[in-house]
Amino acid sequence: MNFIGDYFALGLVIVLCVFFFDNKTGIRYMSASGKLFICCLFTTALTAVIDLMSGQLLDLQDVALWKHMLVNSLYFVVNIISTSTIALYLFTKILEHTYSRRCMRNACIGLAVLFVLYLAFVVMNLWTGWLFYFDEANNYCRGPLNGVGYLITLAQLGLVGICYLRNRQNASRPMRRALLQMFPIIPLCIIIQRTNPEIMLNGFIMALVDTVLFLSFQGQRQGVHTLTELNDRRRFFTEVDSRIAKKEPFQIFLINIKNFGSINQKHGHVFGDEYLYQFAFSLEKLLKGSLSFHMNGTVFAVIQRYTYQNDADRQSGELLEFLENGISCMDQHVDVDYVVVHYVADGLETTGAELYENMEYAGSKTHDRKQRYVRCTGEIREETGRHRYLRERIQTVDRQHGFEVWYQPIGCLSTGKFCSMEALIRLREPDGSLISPAEFIPLAEQTGHISPITWFVVEETCRLLKYSPNLDHVSVSINLPMDQLLEKGFVPRLVSTVKQAGIEPNRICLEFTERIMLDTFRQTLEVMQRLNQEGFRFYLDDFGTGYSTFNCLLQLPFRIIKLDTALVHSGRNGATDYRLVRTLTKLFHDMDLIVVAEGVETQEEVRLLQEQGVDRIQGYALARPMPVSDLLTFYQKNPVE
């Protein structure tokens, strides 16, 4: 027999191993699919080695029959293990983005059935010679069912094909390319093997398939960032989780390059890529015994063993000095605008993902304080935990999850009656206490959950006005983010919701803050005009804190202007400090606008604001925000305009 195919197989496996196990890759960092690929290489090499051993035994004299039978039976068993491992690897890559446990379970059952069936053939062969046998001269002879192994391989390939067809919508492009290459190669090699039985190609076929898999999935050095060649984000979490599980003392530096956008704009993207590479190269050499990671974009991390505080302070100093000195790139020196978050593990960590979230939160706090270095303390971890808790609470916005709408009546100074009210969202804890809107509203805006909150307020307000006859003449203002106003479908949904409740649109006032983006002004004007034609009215809230212009006020269909609390409280030192309020009120009256002063807390402020000509008052001096049950009682006791 000709065993040249096995030698080629061993050569291919060795080459693949050289490329696969580079200096930045270790088994501890590998994903499950990466470790499975190692098994594919190992079983392929083992198949070729055992086949060569069987050939060597044939060349020897006086070898016992049982040795021939043992080695060749072992070859058949290892062969089916190798093909099964390759098939399992393919199943893993096909279902990588599907997360179908059922499909993977069925695939494994199919492989197990084929494996057990073939194993039974190998065991029965010891007595029947169905697969192979040795004649009286100890010559290897193929049995009548010797081709069963190839049928099993084709059946495994068929299972892979079925799995792919059922999950092709989620299969990656490399997976499709790999299958397009393997499906013609494997049957062709089997045909060549069957027509030329003296050439042993089984090991070569598997090595060829391993090569296709490597080029399709492993050639990009998984776990290594393609640009900077540092360890990547996935490997970071694997390393951190491993150290947490082993309770090893460690520390992490998280570095965010803040001025990379300006570097790109000034020098170009080619320079920017080279800059990141040079930064990563220098960072990796900076701290001895450390592991460096490129998390994403301009964020890097360094993990190092923690020994004692003085050593940690020294390492922090070295890192900060390195960043302060800047980076030389393509004969140009570039200063680094950075933020460093320093975390020292204290044994309270649970997962790498949670730890990283704590560090990101600590980094976000530096933007307001203009810091470059921050230590991730226990206090920050508590804040992050609270942040995480609130994020979970605002996932579902309904009454069952603690959301309520409260209302604060607004009084008219000229009549002494209450003419409108503002709808305010509240979130109740399981113990009955309330979470401040100042705490969860900014988070809802950051995470994109502000829209469900707004619609909850709209629907609850419509329900209140529909079923409360004693509020027939009361209008309600609802705070609306400007971004939501510009959402596609907002206008028809709002009109439909209000009309289905049987409410006149002029009883719903949409309240915006002064922060109107000038680059969307035309779109904003168009949407507001459409809603104005439907009968809706608009309030401009917090006037005096933003940066809109009077030109905006003249063009946008606002009817009521709310003076910011800071302007209202400016008169606490005496009536003379209300000159700005008086001037603004007169100006807005000349523009046919109604002026509301909010945040009014004392009767003295009510008197002074009335003297300045303010039309309406909102604040604790008249009424506090209250739930619906208290609101209805309030309006039964107080006059409505």
Buried (B, 14 or more C-beta within 10 A) or exposed (E): EEBEBBEBBBEBBEEBBEEBEEEBBEEEBBBEBBEBBBBBBBBBBBBBBBBBBBBEBBEEEEBEEEEBBBBBBBBBBBBBBBBBBBBBBBBBBBBBEBEBEEBBEBBBEBBEEBBEEBBEBBEEBBEEBBBBBBEEEBEBEEBEBBBBBBEBBEBBBEBBBBBBEBBEEEBBEBBBEBBEBBBEBBBEBBEBBEEEEEBBBBBBBBBBBBBBBBBBBBBEBBBBBEEBBBBBBBBBBBBBBEBBEEEEEBBBBBBBBBBBEEBBEEBEEEBBBBBBBBBBBBBBEBBEEBBBBBBEEBBBBBBBEBEEEEEBEEBBEEBBEBBEEEBEBEEEEBEBBBBBBBBBBEEEBEEBEBBBBBBBBBBBBBEEEEBBBBEBBEEBBEBBBBBBEBBEBBEEBEEEEBBBBBBBBBBBBEEEBBBBBBBBBBBBEEEEEEBEBEEBBEBBBEEEBBBBBBBBBBBBBBBBBBEBEEBEEBBBBBBBBBBBBBEEEBBEEBBEBBEEBEBEBEBBBBBBBBEBEEEBBEEBBEBBEEBBEBEBBBBBBBBBEBEBEEEBBEBBEBBBBBBBBEBBBBBEEEEEBBEBBBEBBEBBBEEEBBBBBBBBBEEEBBEBBBBBBBBBBBBEBBBEBBEBEBBBEBBEEBEBE
